[in-house]
Amino acid sequence: MDRQLSPVTTPSENEKLLLLSGTLILSAGITRFDKPKRVNATLPAGVKTVVLLSGRVQIRIGEGTAREICGPAVLVIRTINGAERDQVFAADVPVRYVIVQMNENLMGADMSAALDRSFTSGNISRDDGALLMSGPAGHALQALTSQIMNCPIRGAERELYLGGKALQLAALAISSCISQANSEEALQLSSKEIERIRQARELLIASMQKPPNLEGLAQQVGLNVRKFSDGFRRVYGSTVFGFLQEYRLEQAYKLISSGEMSVSEAAYHVGYGAAHFATVFRKRFGISPSSLR
């Protein structure tokens, strides 16, 4: 097993491990950009699984439609012949991530066939021989991601532990995305409905201190609750209130880290009570809000 470390960034190290003779690459860490950061790259053949615990990114594969992903979320990207990936990361909030890149030969025939069958789903973007699936990261995926980022083993067996966890995470992520894609296959959204969902996002942000309930928000934009909820998940890769929580915490992080507001002021500004805010903040970013001061 080869091991490489990428440059250290604040607040913790970004680590990259080459496992199973390079057929499996595990990357994990936390990074933050002072301004929106665009990253372009050619994707290697294989399957790339990304779990985003926190942060927000807009991603486009080839000439496909850009998709906004808000953590905690999972992405699965399959590339057959190589494709261009364009990403824009939001500024001033930490991106906490784990990435598992698997060689095509490591996947096996059954997994390849399952992914091929998913090409027809409405939750999938397809362009230039690439497949992109996304959705909310459930508790099991978040727990696995945390286990990788906080590996309890420091000896020679550490890479064996991480390799096993990486394979487990990739399997769970692919299963989660395929299941969600299949459940949403019949969902069709018109351009007008997508515009209404985007309008709902803006209403949610504007009222983040006292947000409306799901039924009220759906009614404001003229959609039934089920179509609105499922459509929001497809457009933004997150549940409605999962998106709201991440947006609130992002804004609070910026206000506290810049010194613009105290912890209690920032908590109130984004709609949280001080005690609950500290717990949620630590869970999302891995640090207490007071440590940013």
HUMORA-V250883 format. One record per residue. PHI is phi in whole degrees, -180 to 180 (* if undefined). OMEGA is omega in whole degrees, 0 to 359 (999 if undefined). Layout:
PHI,OMEGA
PHI,OMEGA
This chain:
*,177
-91,182
-134,178
-131,175
-114,175
-83,182
-57,179
-74,176
-128,178
-81,6
-96,179
-148,186
-78,172
-96,188
-116,179
-133,181
-121,173
-100,186
-120,177
51,178
58,177
87,179
-78,179
-132,179
-120,180
-113,176
-125,179
-153,177
162,179
-135,176
-142,183
-150,181
-117,180
-73,176
-144,180
-50,186
-115,177
-96,179
-128,177
-113,180
-158,172
-92,183
-77,174
-74,176
-65,180
132,181
-121,178
-114,178
-111,180
-125,170
-111,181
-105,180
-75,177
-149,182
108,182
-141,182
-144,173
-104,185
-127,177
-136,176
-108,181
59,179
-99,181
-71,181
-77,178
-67,180
-125,178
-92,181
-117,183
-122,182
-67,1
-79,185
-144,178
-127,175
-126,171
-126,181
-121,175
-113,179
-119,180
-98,184
-113,184
91,179
-155,178
-86,177
-115,178
-119,181
-128,174
-127,180
-92,177
-68,183
-92,167
68,173
-134,182
-71,174
-101,178
-104,192
-146,164
-134,180
-124,175
-122,179
-106,181
-112,173
-65,180
-54,182
-69,181
-80,187
-71,184
90,185
-66,184
-66,180
-67,178
-60,180
-66,179
-63,178
-68,179
-61,180
-65,183
-79,181
-61,185
-86,185
-72,179
-71,182
-90,189
-120,172
-97,183
-135,179
-163,174
52,179
74,181
-121,181
-127,179
-127,174
-121,178
-150,178
180,178
-65,175
-88,181
-73,184
-62,181
-64,178
-66,178
-64,179
-66,178
-63,179
-61,179
-65,178
-64,178
-70,183
-71,180
-121,183
-56,183
-82,185
-104,182
-118,183
-86,182
-63,182
-79,181
-58,182
-68,176
-65,178
-61,183
-67,178
-62,178
-65,179
-65,180
-64,178
-65,178
-64,180
-64,180
-61,181
-63,181
-67,180
-65,180
-63,179
-62,180
-63,182
-68,180
-66,179
-61,180
-68,179
-62,180
-65,181
-71,182
-104,186
-58,183
-83,182
-76,178
-118,179
-117,175
-81,178
-62,179
-68,179
-69,177
-63,178
-64,178
-67,178
-66,177
-66,176
-64,179
-62,177
-59,180
-67,177
-64,180
-64,179
-65,182
-66,183
-114,188
-65,177
-68,179
-137,185
-72,174
-70,175
-76,185
-59,181
-64,180
-65,180
-67,178
-62,180
-65,181
-61,182
-103,173
77,177
-125,173
-75,190
-61,183
-65,181
-64,179
-65,183
-64,180
-67,180
-67,178
-61,180
-63,179
-70,184
-73,187
-114,178
65,182
-156,171
-69,182
-59,184
-86,167
-67,176
-63,182
-62,180
-62,181
-65,180
-64,178
-58,183
-68,176
-60,181
-64,179
-63,179
-58,180
-63,183
-67,182
-76,184
-67,179
-82,182
82,182
-69,180
-139,172
-76,180
-61,181
-66,178
-65,180
-65,179
-59,180
-64,183
-60,182
-98,172
98,179
-115,165
-78,188
-59,184
-66,180
-66,181
-59,182
-60,180
-66,181
-66,181
-62,180
-63,180
-63,183
-78,187
-105,178
80,178
-140,177
-79,179
-63,181
-66,180
-70,178
-72,181
-80,999
